[in-house]
Amino acid sequence: MVEILIDPMHAPTDNRREDELMTTRKKEAADQRKLELRASDILDPNNQIGVRLRSLYASAQEEAIPDRFLDLLEKLDHAEMMASAKMAE
């Protein structure tokens, strides 16, 4: 009988499982940082404003740009190209 020993450092790994573990660890680290907030940070009005502004900015970044606005930007680009072409003549 042949016994095969596998070194844990060189054993085949499941990348998906490693990704899940990394994601879990990152979430746990973020949760720990939230818990470490000091009472003075929570009560500080400047900190509260900063937290709310970051939240608002993040939500604005996630919003889609309306088609109407994109159309207006395309028209503006076209008008600028036409104006620069006329100036070049």
Backbone atoms as SQL, in Angstrom:
CREATE TABLE atoms (id INTEGER PRIMARY KEY, chain TEXT, resi INTEGER, resn TEXT, atom TEXT, x REAL, y REAL, z REAL);
INSERT INTO atoms VALUES
  (1, 'A', 1, 'MET', 'N', 0.843, -1.174, 0.000),
  (2, 'A', 1, 'MET', 'CA', 0.000, 0.000, 0.000),
  (3, 'A', 1, 'MET', 'C', 0.890, 1.239, 0.000),
  (4, 'A', 2, 'VAL', 'N', 0.518, 2.210, -0.830),
  (5, 'A', 2, 'VAL', 'CA', 1.265, 3.458, -0.941),
  (6, 'A', 2, 'VAL', 'C', 0.456, 4.542, -0.255),
  (7, 'A', 3, 'GLU', 'N', 1.117, 5.245, 0.631),
  (8, 'A', 3, 'GLU', 'CA', 0.452, 6.337, 1.348),
  (9, 'A', 3, 'GLU', 'C', 0.920, 7.652, 0.741),
  (10, 'A', 4, 'ILE', 'N', -0.029, 8.480, 0.361),
  (11, 'A', 4, 'ILE', 'CA', 0.293, 9.777, -0.235),
  (12, 'A', 4, 'ILE', 'C', -0.003, 10.864, 0.786),
  (13, 'A', 5, 'LEU', 'N', 1.008, 11.642, 1.059),
  (14, 'A', 5, 'LEU', 'CA', 0.860, 12.753, 1.987),
  (15, 'A', 5, 'LEU', 'C', 0.758, 14.042, 1.187),
  (16, 'A', 6, 'ILE', 'N', -0.196, 14.860, 1.545),
  (17, 'A', 6, 'ILE', 'CA', -0.387, 16.143, 0.860),
  (18, 'A', 6, 'ILE', 'C', -0.032, 17.253, 1.832),
  (19, 'A', 7, 'ASP', 'N', 0.903, 18.058, 1.421),
  (20, 'A', 7, 'ASP', 'CA', 1.307, 19.214, 2.216),
  (21, 'A', 7, 'ASP', 'C', 0.192, 20.254, 2.125),
  (22, 'A', 8, 'PRO', 'N', -0.360, 20.697, 3.248),
  (23, 'A', 8, 'PRO', 'CA', -1.464, 21.666, 3.204),
  (24, 'A', 8, 'PRO', 'C', -1.107, 22.957, 2.461),
  (25, 'A', 9, 'MET', 'N', 0.165, 23.310, 2.453),
  (26, 'A', 9, 'MET', 'CA', 0.574, 24.536, 1.766),
  (27, 'A', 9, 'MET', 'C', 0.510, 24.366, 0.244),
  (28, 'A', 10, 'HIS', 'N', 0.606, 23.128, -0.233),
  (29, 'A', 10, 'HIS', 'CA', 0.612, 22.882, -1.669),
  (30, 'A', 10, 'HIS', 'C', -0.598, 22.076, -2.122),
  (31, 'A', 11, 'ALA', 'N', -1.569, 21.931, -1.274),
  (32, 'A', 11, 'ALA', 'CA', -2.765, 21.172, -1.623),
  (33, 'A', 11, 'ALA', 'C', -3.598, 21.962, -2.623),
  (34, 'A', 12, 'PRO', 'N', -4.315, 21.265, -3.507),
  (35, 'A', 12, 'PRO', 'CA', -5.193, 21.989, -4.442),
  (36, 'A', 12, 'PRO', 'C', -6.259, 22.744, -3.664),
  (37, 'A', 13, 'THR', 'N', -6.594, 23.920, -4.158),
  (38, 'A', 13, 'THR', 'CA', -7.565, 24.751, -3.450),
  (39, 'A', 13, 'THR', 'C', -8.756, 25.031, -4.333),
  (40, 'A', 14, 'ASP', 'N', -9.833, 25.385, -3.702),
  (41, 'A', 14, 'ASP', 'CA', -11.051, 25.784, -4.398),
  (42, 'A', 14, 'ASP', 'C', -11.088, 27.308, -4.380),
  (43, 'A', 15, 'ASN', 'N', -10.840, 27.949, -5.526),
  (44, 'A', 15, 'ASN', 'CA', -10.766, 29.410, -5.596),
  (45, 'A', 15, 'ASN', 'C', -12.059, 30.066, -5.161),
  (46, 'A', 16, 'ARG', 'N', -13.160, 29.446, -5.478),
  (47, 'A', 16, 'ARG', 'CA', -14.448, 30.012, -5.086),
  (48, 'A', 16, 'ARG', 'C', -14.552, 30.089, -3.570),
  (49, 'A', 17, 'ARG', 'N', -14.123, 29.034, -2.913),
  (50, 'A', 17, 'ARG', 'CA', -14.187, 28.997, -1.454),
  (51, 'A', 17, 'ARG', 'C', -13.263, 30.060, -0.857),
  (52, 'A', 18, 'GLU', 'N', -12.080, 30.225, -1.448),
  (53, 'A', 18, 'GLU', 'CA', -11.161, 31.246, -0.962),
  (54, 'A', 18, 'GLU', 'C', -11.755, 32.635, -1.139),
  (55, 'A', 19, 'ASP', 'N', -12.411, 32.877, -2.276),
  (56, 'A', 19, 'ASP', 'CA', -13.054, 34.173, -2.516),
  (57, 'A', 19, 'ASP', 'C', -14.143, 34.435, -1.486),
  (58, 'A', 20, 'GLU', 'N', -14.913, 33.403, -1.174),
  (59, 'A', 20, 'GLU', 'CA', -15.969, 33.545, -0.172),
  (60, 'A', 20, 'GLU', 'C', -15.376, 33.867, 1.189),
  (61, 'A', 21, 'LEU', 'N', -14.276, 33.208, 1.538),
  (62, 'A', 21, 'LEU', 'CA', -13.629, 33.472, 2.817),
  (63, 'A', 21, 'LEU', 'C', -13.085, 34.899, 2.869),
  (64, 'A', 22, 'MET', 'N', -12.487, 35.362, 1.775),
  (65, 'A', 22, 'MET', 'CA', -11.960, 36.726, 1.743),
  (66, 'A', 22, 'MET', 'C', -13.092, 37.740, 1.879),
  (67, 'A', 23, 'THR', 'N', -14.193, 37.486, 1.189),
  (68, 'A', 23, 'THR', 'CA', -15.336, 38.387, 1.268),
  (69, 'A', 23, 'THR', 'C', -15.880, 38.427, 2.686),
  (70, 'A', 24, 'THR', 'N', -15.991, 37.254, 3.295),
  (71, 'A', 24, 'THR', 'CA', -16.477, 37.180, 4.671),
  (72, 'A', 24, 'THR', 'C', -15.545, 37.920, 5.611),
  (73, 'A', 25, 'ARG', 'N', -14.242, 37.739, 5.432),
  (74, 'A', 25, 'ARG', 'CA', -13.274, 38.422, 6.296),
  (75, 'A', 25, 'ARG', 'C', -13.345, 39.928, 6.124),
  (76, 'A', 26, 'LYS', 'N', -13.522, 40.388, 4.886),
  (77, 'A', 26, 'LYS', 'CA', -13.633, 41.833, 4.650),
  (78, 'A', 26, 'LYS', 'C', -14.875, 42.400, 5.328),
  (79, 'A', 27, 'LYS', 'N', -15.982, 41.672, 5.241),
  (80, 'A', 27, 'LYS', 'CA', -17.213, 42.129, 5.883),
  (81, 'A', 27, 'LYS', 'C', -17.042, 42.169, 7.395),
  (82, 'A', 28, 'GLU', 'N', -16.396, 41.150, 7.938),
  (83, 'A', 28, 'GLU', 'CA', -16.179, 41.113, 9.377),
  (84, 'A', 28, 'GLU', 'C', -15.281, 42.270, 9.808),
  (85, 'A', 29, 'ALA', 'N', -14.249, 42.573, 9.021),
  (86, 'A', 29, 'ALA', 'CA', -13.364, 43.683, 9.348),
  (87, 'A', 29, 'ALA', 'C', -14.116, 45.005, 9.303),
  (88, 'A', 30, 'ALA', 'N', -14.981, 45.173, 8.313),
  (89, 'A', 30, 'ALA', 'CA', -15.772, 46.407, 8.210),
  (90, 'A', 30, 'ALA', 'C', -16.727, 46.529, 9.392),
  (91, 'A', 31, 'ASP', 'N', -17.347, 45.406, 9.758),
  (92, 'A', 31, 'ASP', 'CA', -18.244, 45.422, 10.912),
  (93, 'A', 31, 'ASP', 'C', -17.486, 45.783, 12.179),
  (94, 'A', 32, 'GLN', 'N', -16.269, 45.252, 12.317),
  (95, 'A', 32, 'GLN', 'CA', -15.467, 45.548, 13.509),
  (96, 'A', 32, 'GLN', 'C', -15.111, 47.029, 13.559),
  (97, 'A', 33, 'ARG', 'N', -14.781, 47.621, 12.400),
  (98, 'A', 33, 'ARG', 'CA', -14.453, 49.052, 12.376),
  (99, 'A', 33, 'ARG', 'C', -15.656, 49.891, 12.788),
  (100, 'A', 34, 'LYS', 'N', -16.840, 49.473, 12.360),
  (101, 'A', 34, 'LYS', 'CA', -18.052, 50.204, 12.738),
  (102, 'A', 34, 'LYS', 'C', -18.263, 50.144, 14.245),
  (103, 'A', 35, 'LEU', 'N', -17.981, 48.996, 14.826),
  (104, 'A', 35, 'LEU', 'CA', -18.173, 48.847, 16.269),
  (105, 'A', 35, 'LEU', 'C', -17.176, 49.676, 17.062),
  (106, 'A', 36, 'GLU', 'N', -16.034, 49.962, 16.441),
  (107, 'A', 36, 'GLU', 'CA', -14.984, 50.683, 17.153),
  (108, 'A', 36, 'GLU', 'C', -15.191, 52.198, 17.157),
  (109, 'A', 37, 'LEU', 'N', -16.298, 52.660, 16.611),
  (110, 'A', 37, 'LEU', 'CA', -16.583, 54.097, 16.637),
  (111, 'A', 37, 'LEU', 'C', -16.673, 54.574, 18.082),
  (112, 'A', 38, 'ARG', 'N', -16.026, 55.657, 18.331),
  (113, 'A', 38, 'ARG', 'CA', -16.077, 56.215, 19.682),
  (114, 'A', 38, 'ARG', 'C', -17.351, 57.040, 19.838),
  (115, 'A', 39, 'ALA', 'N', -17.794, 57.185, 21.067),
  (116, 'A', 39, 'ALA', 'CA', -19.001, 57.963, 21.343),
  (117, 'A', 39, 'ALA', 'C', -18.833, 59.403, 20.875),
  (118, 'A', 40, 'SER', 'N', -17.631, 59.952, 21.000),
  (119, 'A', 40, 'SER', 'CA', -17.404, 61.333, 20.568),
  (120, 'A', 40, 'SER', 'C', -17.569, 61.465, 19.052),
  (121, 'A', 41, 'ASP', 'N', -17.190, 60.413, 18.310),
  (122, 'A', 41, 'ASP', 'CA', -17.377, 60.450, 16.858),
  (123, 'A', 41, 'ASP', 'C', -18.853, 60.470, 16.506),
  (124, 'A', 42, 'ILE', 'N', -19.643, 59.720, 17.232),
  (125, 'A', 42, 'ILE', 'CA', -21.069, 59.629, 16.954),
  (126, 'A', 42, 'ILE', 'C', -21.763, 60.945, 17.297),
  (127, 'A', 43, 'LEU', 'N', -21.334, 61.584, 18.370),
  (128, 'A', 43, 'LEU', 'CA', -21.975, 62.817, 18.823),
  (129, 'A', 43, 'LEU', 'C', -21.462, 64.053, 18.092),
  (130, 'A', 44, 'ASP', 'N', -20.313, 63.967, 17.442),
  (131, 'A', 44, 'ASP', 'CA', -19.721, 65.112, 16.749),
  (132, 'A', 44, 'ASP', 'C', -20.577, 65.483, 15.537),
  (133, 'A', 45, 'PRO', 'N', -21.123, 66.718, 15.497),
  (134, 'A', 45, 'PRO', 'CA', -21.978, 67.103, 14.373),
  (135, 'A', 45, 'PRO', 'C', -21.243, 67.083, 13.030),
  (136, 'A', 46, 'ASN', 'N', -19.962, 67.426, 13.018),
  (137, 'A', 46, 'ASN', 'CA', -19.199, 67.399, 11.763),
  (138, 'A', 46, 'ASN', 'C', -19.088, 65.976, 11.233),
  (139, 'A', 47, 'ASN', 'N', -18.914, 65.020, 12.124),
  (140, 'A', 47, 'ASN', 'CA', -18.834, 63.628, 11.704),
  (141, 'A', 47, 'ASN', 'C', -20.174, 63.167, 11.132),
  (142, 'A', 48, 'GLN', 'N', -21.255, 63.561, 11.775),
  (143, 'A', 48, 'GLN', 'CA', -22.582, 63.178, 11.290),
  (144, 'A', 48, 'GLN', 'C', -22.841, 63.763, 9.898),
  (145, 'A', 49, 'ILE', 'N', -22.424, 65.003, 9.684),
  (146, 'A', 49, 'ILE', 'CA', -22.592, 65.631, 8.375),
  (147, 'A', 49, 'ILE', 'C', -21.778, 64.883, 7.335),
  (148, 'A', 50, 'GLY', 'N', -20.541, 64.532, 7.689),
  (149, 'A', 50, 'GLY', 'CA', -19.682, 63.794, 6.764),
  (150, 'A', 50, 'GLY', 'C', -20.263, 62.442, 6.387),
  (151, 'A', 51, 'VAL', 'N', -20.800, 61.743, 7.372),
  (152, 'A', 51, 'VAL', 'CA', -21.402, 60.432, 7.115),
  (153, 'A', 51, 'VAL', 'C', -22.590, 60.576, 6.172),
  (154, 'A', 52, 'ARG', 'N', -23.424, 61.569, 6.422),
  (155, 'A', 52, 'ARG', 'CA', -24.604, 61.765, 5.578),
  (156, 'A', 52, 'ARG', 'C', -24.225, 62.207, 4.162),
  (157, 'A', 53, 'LEU', 'N', -23.206, 63.061, 4.047),
  (158, 'A', 53, 'LEU', 'CA', -22.766, 63.495, 2.720),
  (159, 'A', 53, 'LEU', 'C', -22.179, 62.323, 1.925),
  (160, 'A', 54, 'ARG', 'N', -21.390, 61.473, 2.588),
  (161, 'A', 54, 'ARG', 'CA', -20.840, 60.303, 1.902),
  (162, 'A', 54, 'ARG', 'C', -21.945, 59.366, 1.447),
  (163, 'A', 55, 'SER', 'N', -22.956, 59.211, 2.271),
  (164, 'A', 55, 'SER', 'CA', -24.083, 58.353, 1.920),
  (165, 'A', 55, 'SER', 'C', -24.837, 58.923, 0.722),
  (166, 'A', 56, 'LEU', 'N', -25.073, 60.224, 0.729),
  (167, 'A', 56, 'LEU', 'CA', -25.764, 60.878, -0.375),
  (168, 'A', 56, 'LEU', 'C', -24.955, 60.773, -1.664),
  (169, 'A', 57, 'TYR', 'N', -23.652, 60.999, -1.565),
  (170, 'A', 57, 'TYR', 'CA', -22.785, 60.918, -2.734),
  (171, 'A', 57, 'TYR', 'C', -22.790, 59.495, -3.310),
  (172, 'A', 58, 'ALA', 'N', -22.720, 58.494, -2.437),
  (173, 'A', 58, 'ALA', 'CA', -22.718, 57.098, -2.893),
  (174, 'A', 58, 'ALA', 'C', -24.025, 56.760, -3.601),
  (175, 'A', 59, 'SER', 'N', -25.142, 57.222, -3.065),
  (176, 'A', 59, 'SER', 'CA', -26.425, 56.922, -3.702),
  (177, 'A', 59, 'SER', 'C', -26.554, 57.652, -5.040),
  (178, 'A', 60, 'ALA', 'N', -26.004, 58.869, -5.134),
  (179, 'A', 60, 'ALA', 'CA', -26.050, 59.607, -6.398),
  (180, 'A', 60, 'ALA', 'C', -25.189, 58.927, -7.458),
  (181, 'A', 61, 'GLN', 'N', -24.062, 58.343, -7.054),
  (182, 'A', 61, 'GLN', 'CA', -23.197, 57.633, -7.991),
  (183, 'A', 61, 'GLN', 'C', -23.882, 56.405, -8.571),
  (184, 'A', 62, 'GLU', 'N', -24.737, 55.781, -7.801),
  (185, 'A', 62, 'GLU', 'CA', -25.394, 54.554, -8.232),
  (186, 'A', 62, 'GLU', 'C', -26.583, 54.817, -9.162),
  (187, 'A', 63, 'GLU', 'N', -27.067, 56.056, -9.213),
  (188, 'A', 63, 'GLU', 'CA', -28.218, 56.372, -10.048),
  (189, 'A', 63, 'GLU', 'C', -27.834, 56.371, -11.524),
  (190, 'A', 64, 'ALA', 'N', -28.754, 55.934, -12.349),
  (191, 'A', 64, 'ALA', 'CA', -28.535, 55.941, -13.801),
  (192, 'A', 64, 'ALA', 'C', -28.733, 57.354, -14.343),
  (193, 'A', 65, 'ILE', 'N', -28.014, 57.668, -15.414),
  (194, 'A', 65, 'ILE', 'CA', -28.166, 58.973, -16.056),
  (195, 'A', 65, 'ILE', 'C', -29.393, 58.899, -16.959),
  (196, 'A', 66, 'PRO', 'N', -30.329, 59.839, -16.808),
  (197, 'A', 66, 'PRO', 'CA', -31.540, 59.811, -17.633),
  (198, 'A', 66, 'PRO', 'C', -31.215, 59.949, -19.120),
  (199, 'A', 67, 'ASP', 'N', -31.976, 59.247, -19.952),
  (200, 'A', 67, 'ASP', 'CA', -31.769, 59.282, -21.404),
  (201, 'A', 67, 'ASP', 'C', -31.898, 60.701, -21.953),
  (202, 'A', 68, 'ARG', 'N', -32.823, 61.465, -21.411),
  (203, 'A', 68, 'ARG', 'CA', -33.033, 62.843, -21.871),
  (204, 'A', 68, 'ARG', 'C', -31.765, 63.679, -21.674),
  (205, 'A', 69, 'PHE', 'N', -31.115, 63.478, -20.552),
  (206, 'A', 69, 'PHE', 'CA', -29.882, 64.211, -20.258),
  (207, 'A', 69, 'PHE', 'C', -28.762, 63.779, -21.203),
  (208, 'A', 70, 'LEU', 'N', -28.659, 62.481, -21.464),
  (209, 'A', 70, 'LEU', 'CA', -27.653, 61.987, -22.400),
  (210, 'A', 70, 'LEU', 'C', -27.886, 62.546, -23.807),
  (211, 'A', 71, 'ASP', 'N', -29.156, 62.646, -24.216),
  (212, 'A', 71, 'ASP', 'CA', -29.486, 63.227, -25.518),
  (213, 'A', 71, 'ASP', 'C', -29.052, 64.689, -25.590),
  (214, 'A', 72, 'LEU', 'N', -29.296, 65.437, -24.512),
  (215, 'A', 72, 'LEU', 'CA', -28.885, 66.844, -24.486),
  (216, 'A', 72, 'LEU', 'C', -27.364, 66.980, -24.597),
  (217, 'A', 73, 'LEU', 'N', -26.637, 66.079, -23.915),
  (218, 'A', 73, 'LEU', 'CA', -25.176, 66.121, -23.995),
  (219, 'A', 73, 'LEU', 'C', -24.683, 65.817, -25.409),
  (220, 'A', 74, 'GLU', 'N', -25.329, 64.872, -26.074),
  (221, 'A', 74, 'GLU', 'CA', -24.960, 64.556, -27.456),
  (222, 'A', 74, 'GLU', 'C', -25.217, 65.751, -28.375),
  (223, 'A', 75, 'LYS', 'N', -26.351, 66.443, -28.185),
  (224, 'A', 75, 'LYS', 'CA', -26.662, 67.627, -28.991),
  (225, 'A', 75, 'LYS', 'C', -25.640, 68.729, -28.755),
  (226, 'A', 76, 'LEU', 'N', -25.233, 68.896, -27.508),
  (227, 'A', 76, 'LEU', 'CA', -24.227, 69.903, -27.174),
  (228, 'A', 76, 'LEU', 'C', -22.897, 69.565, -27.842),
  (229, 'A', 77, 'ASP', 'N', -22.485, 68.305, -27.783),
  (230, 'A', 77, 'ASP', 'CA', -21.245, 67.893, -28.450),
  (231, 'A', 77, 'ASP', 'C', -21.310, 68.170, -29.949),
  (232, 'A', 78, 'HIS', 'N', -22.448, 67.848, -30.552),
  (233, 'A', 78, 'HIS', 'CA', -22.624, 68.071, -31.989),
  (234, 'A', 78, 'HIS', 'C', -22.553, 69.569, -32.307),
  (235, 'A', 79, 'ALA', 'N', -23.216, 70.389, -31.498),
  (236, 'A', 79, 'ALA', 'CA', -23.202, 71.846, -31.724),
  (237, 'A', 79, 'ALA', 'C', -21.786, 72.396, -31.562),
  (238, 'A', 80, 'GLU', 'N', -21.024, 71.899, -30.598),
  (239, 'A', 80, 'GLU', 'CA', -19.659, 72.359, -30.405),
  (240, 'A', 80, 'GLU', 'C', -18.765, 71.960, -31.583),
  (241, 'A', 81, 'MET', 'N', -18.963, 70.755, -32.117),
  (242, 'A', 81, 'MET', 'CA', -18.180, 70.305, -33.268),
  (243, 'A', 81, 'MET', 'C', -18.488, 71.174, -34.486),
  (244, 'A', 82, 'MET', 'N', -19.761, 71.486, -34.676),
  (245, 'A', 82, 'MET', 'CA', -20.157, 72.328, -35.811),
  (246, 'A', 82, 'MET', 'C', -19.550, 73.724, -35.669),
  (247, 'A', 83, 'ALA', 'N', -19.584, 74.272, -34.458),
  (248, 'A', 83, 'ALA', 'CA', -19.046, 75.610, -34.228),
  (249, 'A', 83, 'ALA', 'C', -17.523, 75.637, -34.436),
  (250, 'A', 84, 'SER', 'N', -16.833, 74.610, -34.010),
  (251, 'A', 84, 'SER', 'CA', -15.381, 74.574, -34.193),
  (252, 'A', 84, 'SER', 'C', -15.038, 74.364, -35.663),
  (253, 'A', 85, 'ALA', 'N', -15.875, 73.637, -36.399),
  (254, 'A', 85, 'ALA', 'CA', -15.646, 73.449, -37.843),
  (255, 'A', 85, 'ALA', 'C', -15.818, 74.776, -38.579),
  (256, 'A', 86, 'LYS', 'N', -16.808, 75.567, -38.190),
  (257, 'A', 86, 'LYS', 'CA', -17.038, 76.870, -38.824),
  (258, 'A', 86, 'LYS', 'C', -15.887, 77.822, -38.522),
  (259, 'A', 87, 'MET', 'N', -15.363, 77.732, -37.305),
  (260, 'A', 87, 'MET', 'CA', -14.246, 78.619, -36.918),
  (261, 'A', 87, 'MET', 'C', -12.986, 78.241, -37.691),
  (262, 'A', 88, 'ALA', 'N', -12.827, 76.971, -38.029),
  (263, 'A', 88, 'ALA', 'CA', -11.640, 76.511, -38.748),
  (264, 'A', 88, 'ALA', 'C', -11.673, 76.941, -40.206),
  (265, 'A', 89, 'GLU', 'N', -12.846, 77.203, -40.758),
  (266, 'A', 89, 'GLU', 'CA', -12.959, 77.596, -42.174),
  (267, 'A', 89, 'GLU', 'C', -12.529, 78.968, -42.427);
